[in-house]
Amino acid sequence: MSYYEVVCRLVKEELEDRIEKDYIFSGEENLVDDLQFDSIMILQLIIKLEDEFQITIEDDELEPKLFENVKILTDFVNLKKA
């Protein structure tokens, strides 16, 4: 499973019943504007990302642009894993 697929799965888990189980991300959906993520959901997603990928996301890396869309978030994970 690719990093993108894992990030999509984690986003879907966080959205729970707010999104169809078979929804396919384009990668461009804005987590806040399109998918209605709030600050608690973003925090929970950060924890899931850190656990799943065994990475640490530092406070100074937490910029709004990071959560702009699934593609940007996946690119960030790729950089952290490199």
N, C-alpha and C positions, 0 to 999 in steps of 0.2 A: 504494500500500500504506500503510495507517495505521500510526501509531507502535505501536499495540497488536499488530498483525500482525507487525511487525518484531521487537518484543521477544519475542513468542512464538517466532518463527523462531530467534532467537539462543538462547533457553532450550532449544529442541529440539536445536539444534546442540551445545550444551554437554552435554546429556544423552546424546547419541549413541545407543547401542543400548539404553539404559535405558527408552526410551519409544517407543511405536509412531509411525511416521512420520505417520500420519493422525490422531494424537491431537489433539483440539480442547480447548483450555484453557477453563475456566469463568472464569478470572481470579482465582479465590479459592484456588487451590492454593498452599499454603505451600511456598516453595522448599526450605526445610530439612526440614521435617517430612514433607511429602507427596511431594516430588520428590527427596529425599535429596541435596540440594546440600551439599557440604562447603566448607571455607574456600578451597581451591584452585579449585574450580569457580566460586565467587562472584567470586574475583579475576579469573579468566578472563572471566567474564561482564561484569565492570566494564570490562575492556579492550575487549571487543567492543562494548559500548554506547558507549564513548568514541569508538572508531573509526567505527562505523556512523553515529552521530548528530553527529559532530564536536563533542562536548562534553567538558568536563573535570569530573570528579567529584572534589571536594575531600575530603581526609581527614575534615574535620569534618562532612561530609554523610553519611558512611558509618555509619549507624545500623542496628541490626538490623531495625527496622520497615520500612526501605526495601526489604528483601528478603523481606518477609512474604509477598507474593504478586505475581503478574504485573500485576495492576491497579494496585497501589501503585507498582510500578516504572515502569509506563507513565505514570502521573500525574507522577512525578518527572521523567521524560524530557520530558514536555510542558512542565513548568515551566522546565526548563533551556533548552528551545528557544524559549521565549516571549521 
